[in-house]
Amino acid sequence: MTPSAGAASPVPVGSTIRGTAELVSVDEVHCGAQAVVVGGTITGLSARARVHAAVRTPGGYAARDPRSRAGGETVPGSSRPWYTRITELRPADVRPAAFGAEPTGERLARILRSPHFVDGAFQNPVPTRRLVPGALAGGVRASLTKKNTKPVAPIPVHRLTAEELAVRPPGGLRLTWMGHATVLAEIQGRRVLFDPVWGERCSPVPGFGPRRLHPNPITLAELGPIDIVVVSHDHYDHLDMDAIRTLVHSGADFAVPLGVGAHLEHWGVPADRIVELDWHESAHVAGLTLTATPARHYCARGPRTGTHQLWASWVVVGTRHRLFHSGDTGYFPGFAEIGAQYGPFDAAMVQIGAYSEFWPEVHMTPEEGVRAHGDLGGSAVMLPIHWATFDLAPHPWDEPIERTLAAAAEAGVTVAAPPPGRPFEPADAPAEPHPWWRAIVASPVTAPVPVAVSTPSTASANQRPEPQPEQARV
């Protein structure tokens, strides 16, 4: 490996690497030396080592440290010990592609003008803690002792075909839950795909992270043309980089919350096909009206919680039908306002899973999901989402749907609960779904677990939450 000639500036520890090059290697590491790069930032380099670092740029290999010294000696011409500098290293971007990109330019200007962006970050509609006190230790204990969080037999996925989808729904509205929060909505002759996740794991690192518990009902190639892709927020179980890169070729437009468009552009989506909205902003796309509505959650794709990416629920309106998709959210009074302003809905896709006592304000319990559905105006059908596909919380695998059905029966709510991949028309949803999940669990949850439904106080959208620990989950 021979570096190209030319001067290069030293990069101090703690500085952020920017640019188009990538870190290729740090070799000849002795005595356990380490160079730690987190989110593009050099955070440490041990003292007693001999290190040669190289970066690759479009023009070839750019740099290395030819004069590393051990024992805390300084590089000639420098007042700092050598280990606080990586000399002759040109600025480079070592941020993993899956982390996406930070907003810049006019996108950043829009964010700074948003009434929901306060004190350097987007704020929730009510004060929100990502984790409650003691959650880190308690969460680790719960993860080590949790039981029945996966089915004991294969999930009965309906093998969806292109031929099946080619037959238009007689009533003009059809939904297909693909698993987790991914739903294909066929409305007014258009095909809207919510939170498309097709990956084997929801993680930035191949081979790590929560693994899919069932196969996809259909491949993206077989799915056919998509008119609009709607993304609720940038967590890995809702925003799948590889799926987005594939869907670019479908010709779809992409509707995302403010700031999230930077990720999509970074992955190759043309800017003129990205519709980026703040809460209560609307856009007309493919003959439909899309509105980003508030949710109680947060964003994060890197090691820190995102500050310049908004999260949202979504309303999709055609000439005859209206849909709501909750994305991820804790319960808050805003559901009633959304229902009053944009409803009534023919169907509401509502998050019911991945809840925990350790993060009660950013994911709804099943009872809260049913309550939110009622606040929205009690649409004709509630489609529970955000369960069954990934093991993301300590609760048993089938508990979300069983508790949802129990709460819905008490509230008089019609619930559609098809297996992944089976299309249905909300107007024809049966009064009681077939409990397909009960045949594949060790001990079916047949009674609801008593959980108090929280009632957060109404607060200004600009009110800043109390300080809280960083949320480590994606």
N, C-alpha and C positions, 0 to 999 in steps of 0.2 A: 504494500500500500504506500504510494508516494503522494504526499500532499502537493497541491498546486501552489505555485509561488504567489507572493503578494502579501501585503501587510494585513494584519487582523487585530482587532481590539480584544484585550482580555475581558472576560466575563466574570465579575465577582460572584461569590456565593451569595445567594439571596436575590439575585437579579432574575428577571423574567426573560426567557428566550423568545424572540420573535423572528419571523422570516419564513423562508421556504425550504430551508435545509432540514435534515434530520440527523439526530445523533446516531452514529453507526456503531462505534465501539469505544470502550474504555479498557485497554489491555495493559499487560505487564503490571497487574495489581498485586502488591505484596503486603504481607502482614495484615490481611483482612481489610484493606482499604476499600472504601465505597464512595461512589459519587451518586447522590440521590437526586432524582429529578421528579418533581411532583407537579402535575399540571403545567409543565413548561417552565418551572422554576427550579434552579439549582439550590438545593437546601443543605447540602453537606458534602464534605470531602475529607476523609480521614488524614491525619497528619503524617503517619509513617508509611509512605508508599512511593512507588515509582509508577506514574500513570502516563500513558499516551492516549489522548482522546482525539477522535477524528469525526468530522461531520461530512455528510454527502450533500452537495448542492447540484443544481442543474448543470453547472460547469465542471463537475468532478469533485474529488475529495479536496476539502478546503483547508484543513488545519490539523495540527497536532501540537503537543507540548514536547519539544525536543530536549528540554533542560530541566526536567523534574528533579527535585531533590528531596531527600528524606530528612527526618529529624528536626523539622521546623525551620530549615534554612530558607533564606529569601531568594527569589529569582533576581539576578543582577538587574539593577535599574529600578527595583521595586522596594518600597518600604514595608510591604506586607509579606508575611510568610507565604511560601509558594502554594500551600494547601488552601489558601483563601482565594486563589485565582486559578482559573483554567486558562493558560496563556495561549495565544494564537488560535482562539476558538471564535469563529465568526458567529454572529447571531443566527439562531436556527429555531425552527418550530418542532419541538419534540412532543407536542400535544397529540395524543392518540386521535385518529379520525373520528372514532365513535363519540368522543367528548363534544364534537361539534365545534362551533365557533361563537365568539362573543360579538354582540351587535356593534356596528360602527356606522359612521356617516349619518344619513337621513334616518335610518332605522333607530340609531341611538338617540337622535334628536327627538324623534317621536316618543320614545320611552321617557326621556327627561321631561317632556311636556305632559305626560299622562297624569291625571289627578290621582291615580292609584300608585304612583311611584313617589315615595316619600322617604327622605333620609337615606338615599342611596340604594333603595331596594323597593320592589313591588310589595304591597301590603295586602293582607287578607281583609275581607269585608268586616270581620270581627276579630278581636285579639285572639291569636292562635299560637299554641305551643306545638312544636313538631314532636317533642318528646316530653313526658312529664318527669319530674325529679325522680331519680333512681331508676330510670328506664334502661340505661345501658347495662347495669349489673343485672337487673331483673330480666331484661330481654335475653341476655346470655343464658341465664338459668332456665328460662322458659324454652329456649331453643334446644337446650340439651335434654329436657325432660318431656317435650311435647309428644303426643301420641295420636295415632289415627289421622295424621295430616295428609295421607295419601291413600288412594283406593287400593284394595287388595287384588283387584282384577282390572283388565283393560277397560278404559272408558269407551262406551259404545258410540263411537263417532259415526255420524251419517256421512257416507262418501258422496259428497256433492259433485255433480258433473256440469259441464258447460251446457249440455243438452237440457238439463233440468232448469238452469237459469235462463235459457233462451226462451222459455215459455213465460210470457208476461203475466203478472198477477191480475186476475179479473177485476179485483177491487181497486187496483192502482197503487197498492201499498203492500210491500212484503219485506220482512226482516229475516236475516239469517245470522244467528249468533255463531261465530267461528271459534269462540272460546275467549276467556278472560274479558277484556273490554272491546274486542274486535267484533264489529257488527257491519254486515253489508245491508244497507237500506236501499230498496228499490222504490222510488217515489216519483210519480209523475213522469214515468218513462226514463228517469235518470238513475244512475247508480252511484250511491254515496258510501264510501268506506270509512268507518270510524276507527281510529287508533289501530292501524294495521300492524300486527306483530306476527311474523311468520318464523322467527328464529327459534332454534332449539333451546337457547337460554336467553334470559333477559339480563344481559351483562355486557360491559365494554370489553371483557377479556374472554376470548374463545376458550371453552372448556371449563369455565368457572361460572358461578352464579346459579340462581334457581333454574332447574331444568324443566322443560315442558313435560306435562303428565299425559298428554295425548297427542297424536299426530294432527297436523292440519287437515281439515275436511277437504281441502282442495288446494292445489298449487297456485301460486300467483300467475303462472303462465296460463293455466286452465281457466282462471277466473274471468279473463277477457277484459274488454274495455271498462275503465272506470272514469266517471265524469268528475268526481270531486273526492279528494282524500281530506278527511277532517282529523286534526290532532288536538287532543285536549291539553297535553303538557309534555314535557321532555323527558320524563322518567323512562327507563329502558323497557318496562313492561307496557308502555304505551307508544313509544317512538322508537322504531326499529330501523337503524341505519340501512341495513341491507334491503329491507322491504321497500324503503323510500327510494333507494337507488334503482330497484327493479320497477317500481311504479312510475318512475319518470318516463319510462318508455310506453306507458299506457296512454299518454296524452292527457292525463288528469291535471286539473288545477288542484292546488293544495291550500287549505284554509287552516291557519294556525293562530294561536294567541301571540300578542305583540312580543317581539324579541326572539321567538322560536324560529322565525324564518331564517335567521343567520345560520342555524344548523343545516337547514335544507339547502341553502345556497352553497354551503361548504361541501355538501355531498352531491352537488351537480344539478339541483333543481333550478331551472331558469328563473330569474327574479320576476319576470312578467307572468309567471304561472303561480306565484305565491300571493295569497290574500292574507294579510296579517292584521288582526283586529284587536282592539282594546275592548274591555267589557262594555256592552251595550252598543257597540258599533256593528253595523250590518253591511253586507255586500250582496249584490245580485250576481250569482254564478250559475251558468248552465240552466237558466230559467227558474232557479230556486233562490230563496232569500236565506242567507246564513247569518246568524247573530251569535257573537261570543257573549256569554253570560257569566256572572260571577260564580266562583267555586271557592272552597276553603281548603287550600292545599299549599303546595310549594313546588319549585323546580330544582333539579340537580342532575347533572351528567358527569361532573368531575368529582374530585374529593371534597369539594365544598358546596354548600347550598348556593344555588344560582340566585343572583340578585337582579339581573336584567332580562329575565325570561318570565313571562306571565303564564298563568294556568287558567283554564276556563272550562265551563260546561258549554253546551252548544244547543241552539235551536235551529231547526231546518224547516222551512215553510214552503209548501207548494200551493197551487191553486185550490186543492181539495184536502190536503193532509198536512199535519204538523207533527214534528218529532222533537223529542228532548233527549240529549245524551249527557249524563252527569260528569263523565270523566271520573277523576278521583276527587273526593271531597269529604270533609267533615260536615256534620249537620249545622245549619245556621238558618236564621229567619228569612234569608233572601229567597228561598224557594217559593214562598208565597208571592213575593214580588215578581219573580220570573213568570209564574203561572198567570198572575193577573195581567201582566203586560204582553205576554206572547202566547198564552194558551187560548183555548183548551187544546190538549195534545191527543192525538190518536194513539200514541204509544210513548212511554217514557222508559229509557234504558238507564237503570239506576244501579250504582255501585253498592254491593252488599257484603263483599268479602275483604280479606286482608286487614281486618280490624284487630285492635288489641287494647288492653288496658294501659299499655305503655305509650301508645300514640292515639288517644281517643278523639283528638280534635282534628285529625287530618284524614281519617277514614270512618265512614259511617258503619254502625252495627246494622244488622238486618232490620231491627225494629225502627231505627232511624231512617233507613232507606224507605220503608213503607210509609213512615210519617212524611218524609220528603215528597214521596209520590202523592200523598194526600194534599200537601201544601201546594203542589204544582197544579192542583185542580182536579185530582183524581181522574187521570186519563183513562181511556177505555181499557188499556192493558199496560201492566208493568212487566218489563223484561229485566230480570236480575242479571247483572253483569259483574265482572271482576271476581270470579270464583272458579274453581274446578281445574284451571289450567296450570297454575304455578303455585308452589307451596311458599307463601310469603309471610305467614303469621302462625302463631302457636295454636290456633283453633283447629278442631277436627275438620277434615276435608268437606264433609257433607253438612256441617253445622250451619253455614250461611243460608243454604236453600231451605233447610228444614225450619229454621227460625223465621225466615221470610214468609214461608207458607203459613206458619202459625199466626204471625202478626197480620198477614193479609186476610186470613179467614176472619179474624176478629174485627178488622176494619172494613170488610166487604170489598176487598180489592181483587180484581182478576189478575192472576199471575200466569205468564207464559214461561214455561221452563223446558224447552226442547233440548235434546242432546246437541252437542256441537255439530253444526253443519246442516241441520234440518230446517228448511225454510218454512215460514208460516205467515199467514195474513192476520194482522191484529184483529180484524173484524170477525174472523172465524176462530179465534183462540178458544179452546175448551174452558169451561168454568173451573175444572180441576185438572192440572197437568198430570201426566203419567210419571210416577216417581222412579225413573229409570236408574237413578243413582243408588237406590237402596240395595240393589243386588250386588254391588261391587264394594261394599264397605264391611269392615269386620263387625262393628256394632253400630247399627244405624242410630242416628240421633232422632228420636221420635217425639221428644218433648222440648219446648223452647227453654233456653237458659235465661232466667230472669236477669235482665240488665236494665238499669235505669236509663231512660233516654234523656240526654243532656239538653238543656234549653239555654243556649248562650244569649247573653244580653246583646241587644242591638248596639252597634258601635259605628262610628264613622269609618268610611273606607280608608280614610287617611290616618286613623289611629294606629300608632305603632305598637306591635305586641311586646310583651315583656321579654327581656333577654332570656335565651334558652340554649341548651346544648345543640350542637350540630346533629342533624339526622344522618345516620350512617347508611340507612337502607336506601335502595334506589326506588 
